[in-house]
Amino acid sequence: QRVQVLTSGARNLPARQQTLRNTIQWSYDLLDAQEQQLFRQISVFVEGCTLEAVEVLWTVLCNGDQSMPILDTVASLIDKSLLQQREQEGEELRLMMLESIREFGLECLIESDELEVTRQVHAEYYLRLSEEAEPELVGPQQVVWLERLEREHENIRAALWWSLEQGEAGRGMDMACLLYTSDAADDLTR
């Protein structure tokens, strides 16, 4: 719990800078409502995500209502240092949050009572990705898909754990079995 550990700071600084948590809170409070919502939603991703994943999450959770294009909102979060982009040669752009910022985002997601629905959409996205990857794991694109699953390993694992937590309720166990199969295929590359 990085955010909780850093709760004391120099007393001669402004209140917003006395702790890491206060600094992140101050930055969050400066965001408009749409930026805050997207910030909270992105915090559900573990070790980053693709822009496609963010777009799917946003579209599903906001019922397709996009008063401001998602790219502008993502760019704004990057400009405000709450989100980072990582580009690696030959790979799709990844959006990342520092772990301390991500933990704060998860706290905000809980406070806004959006955690479970966001985790569900996150799990459904990774289930669809896993289903899409399955036939490709024996085809000519096998290496490409194994590398993609490797990059998404932690997100697939988070989706798997959330599905297991759901137990017998809904599609939880079915989803967990399908995600486990995908995660096991990913482990073969390790």
C-alpha positions as CSV (number, residue, x, y, z in Angstrom):
1,Q,0.0,0.0,0.0
2,R,2.3,2.7,-1.3
3,V,-0.1,5.5,-0.9
4,Q,-0.7,4.8,2.8
5,V,3.0,4.5,3.6
6,L,3.8,8.0,2.3
7,T,1.5,9.9,4.6
8,S,3.9,12.3,6.2
9,G,6.0,14.9,4.6
10,A,7.8,18.2,5.2
11,R,5.6,20.5,7.2
12,N,6.8,23.7,5.4
13,L,5.2,22.6,2.1
14,P,1.7,23.4,1.0
15,A,-0.8,20.8,2.3
16,R,-1.3,19.3,-1.1
17,Q,2.4,18.5,-1.2
18,Q,2.9,17.2,2.3
19,T,2.1,13.6,1.3
20,L,2.1,11.7,-1.9
21,R,-1.6,10.9,-1.4
22,N,-2.4,14.6,-1.0
23,T,-0.5,15.4,-4.2
24,I,-2.3,12.8,-6.2
25,Q,-5.6,13.9,-4.7
26,W,-4.9,17.5,-5.6
27,S,-4.1,16.4,-9.2
28,Y,-7.2,14.3,-9.4
29,D,-9.4,17.2,-8.1
30,L,-8.1,19.4,-10.9
31,L,-9.5,16.9,-13.5
32,D,-12.9,17.5,-15.1
33,A,-15.6,14.9,-14.5
34,Q,-14.9,12.9,-17.7
35,E,-11.1,12.8,-17.0
36,Q,-11.8,11.7,-13.4
37,Q,-14.1,8.9,-14.6
38,L,-11.5,7.6,-17.2
39,F,-8.7,7.9,-14.6
40,R,-10.7,5.7,-12.2
41,Q,-11.5,3.2,-15.0
42,I,-7.9,2.9,-16.2
43,S,-6.8,2.1,-12.7
44,V,-8.3,-1.4,-13.0
45,F,-5.6,-2.4,-15.5
46,V,-2.5,-4.1,-14.1
47,E,0.8,-3.3,-15.7
48,G,-0.8,-1.2,-18.4
49,C,-3.1,-1.7,-21.3
50,T,-3.6,-0.9,-24.9
51,L,-5.6,2.0,-26.2
52,E,-8.1,-0.5,-27.6
53,A,-8.7,-1.9,-24.1
54,V,-9.4,1.6,-22.7
55,E,-11.7,2.4,-25.6
56,V,-13.7,-0.8,-25.0
57,L,-13.9,-0.2,-21.3
58,W,-15.0,3.5,-21.8
59,T,-17.6,2.6,-24.4
60,V,-19.2,-0.1,-22.4
61,L,-19.2,1.7,-19.0
62,C,-20.4,5.0,-20.5
63,N,-23.0,3.4,-22.8
64,G,-21.3,4.8,-25.8
65,D,-21.7,8.4,-24.6
66,Q,-18.6,10.2,-25.6
67,S,-19.1,13.9,-25.3
68,M,-15.3,14.4,-25.7
69,P,-13.3,12.0,-27.8
70,I,-11.5,9.3,-25.7
71,L,-8.2,10.2,-27.3
72,D,-8.4,13.7,-26.1
73,T,-9.1,12.5,-22.6
74,V,-6.3,10.0,-22.6
75,A,-3.9,12.7,-24.0
76,S,-5.1,15.0,-21.2
77,L,-4.2,12.4,-18.5
78,I,-0.8,11.9,-20.1
79,D,-0.2,15.7,-20.2
80,K,-1.1,15.8,-16.5
81,S,1.3,13.0,-15.7
82,L,-1.4,10.7,-14.3
83,L,-0.9,8.3,-17.2
84,Q,2.2,7.4,-19.2
85,Q,2.5,5.9,-22.7
86,R,5.2,3.4,-23.5
87,E,6.2,2.6,-27.0
88,Q,8.4,-0.4,-27.9
89,E,9.5,-1.2,-31.3
90,G,7.2,-3.6,-33.0
91,E,4.6,-3.5,-30.2
92,E,1.4,-1.7,-29.8
93,L,1.4,1.5,-27.6
94,R,0.8,0.7,-23.9
95,L,-0.7,3.1,-21.4
96,M,0.7,2.8,-17.9
97,M,0.0,4.2,-14.4
98,L,2.6,4.4,-11.7
99,E,1.6,1.9,-9.1
100,S,1.0,4.6,-6.4
101,I,-1.2,6.5,-8.8
102,R,-3.0,3.3,-9.8
103,E,-3.7,2.4,-6.1
104,F,-5.2,5.9,-5.6
105,G,-7.4,5.4,-8.7
106,L,-8.6,2.1,-7.3
107,E,-9.5,3.8,-4.1
108,C,-11.5,6.4,-6.1
109,L,-13.2,3.5,-8.0
110,I,-14.3,2.0,-4.7
111,E,-15.5,5.3,-3.3
112,S,-17.5,6.0,-6.5
113,D,-19.1,2.5,-6.2
114,E,-17.8,1.6,-9.7
115,L,-15.2,-1.1,-8.8
116,E,-17.3,-4.2,-9.5
117,V,-18.8,-3.1,-12.7
118,T,-15.4,-1.9,-14.0
119,R,-13.8,-5.2,-13.0
120,Q,-16.5,-7.1,-14.7
121,V,-16.1,-5.2,-18.0
122,H,-12.3,-5.7,-17.6
123,A,-12.7,-9.4,-17.2
124,E,-15.1,-9.7,-20.1
125,Y,-12.6,-7.8,-22.3
126,Y,-9.8,-10.2,-21.5
127,L,-12.2,-13.2,-21.9
128,R,-13.0,-12.0,-25.4
129,L,-9.2,-11.5,-26.1
130,S,-8.5,-15.0,-24.9
131,E,-11.3,-16.4,-27.0
132,E,-9.9,-14.5,-30.0
133,A,-6.4,-15.8,-29.3
134,E,-7.3,-19.5,-28.9
135,P,-7.5,-20.5,-32.6
136,E,-4.5,-18.3,-33.4
137,L,-2.2,-20.3,-31.0
138,V,-1.9,-23.1,-33.5
139,G,-1.7,-20.9,-36.7
140,P,0.9,-18.9,-38.5
141,Q,0.3,-16.0,-36.1
142,Q,1.1,-18.1,-33.0
143,V,4.2,-16.1,-32.0
144,V,2.4,-12.8,-32.4
145,W,-0.5,-14.0,-30.2
146,L,1.8,-15.6,-27.6
147,E,3.7,-12.3,-27.3
148,R,0.4,-10.4,-27.0
149,L,-0.8,-12.7,-24.3
150,E,2.5,-12.3,-22.5
151,R,2.1,-8.5,-22.5
152,E,-1.5,-9.0,-21.1
153,H,-0.5,-11.7,-18.6
154,E,-1.2,-9.7,-15.4
155,N,-4.5,-8.3,-16.8
156,I,-5.6,-11.9,-17.7
157,R,-4.5,-13.0,-14.2
158,A,-6.5,-10.2,-12.6
159,A,-9.5,-11.0,-14.6
160,L,-9.1,-14.7,-13.7
161,W,-9.0,-13.9,-9.9
162,W,-12.0,-11.6,-10.2
163,S,-13.9,-14.3,-12.0
164,L,-13.0,-16.8,-9.3
165,E,-14.1,-14.4,-6.6
166,Q,-17.5,-14.3,-8.3
167,G,-17.9,-18.0,-7.7
168,E,-21.0,-19.6,-8.9
169,A,-22.8,-16.2,-9.4
170,G,-23.3,-15.4,-13.0
171,R,-20.6,-16.4,-15.5
172,G,-17.9,-16.3,-12.9
173,M,-16.7,-19.9,-13.0
174,D,-17.2,-20.3,-16.8
175,M,-15.2,-17.1,-17.3
176,A,-12.5,-18.2,-14.9
177,C,-12.1,-21.6,-16.7
178,L,-11.7,-19.9,-20.1
179,L,-9.3,-17.3,-18.7
180,Y,-7.3,-20.0,-16.9
181,T,-6.9,-21.9,-20.2
182,S,-5.5,-18.7,-21.8
183,D,-3.3,-17.9,-18.8
184,A,-1.9,-21.5,-19.0
185,A,-1.1,-21.0,-22.7
186,D,0.7,-17.8,-21.8
187,D,2.7,-19.6,-19.1
188,L,4.0,-22.0,-21.8
189,T,5.9,-19.1,-23.2
190,R,7.7,-18.4,-19.9
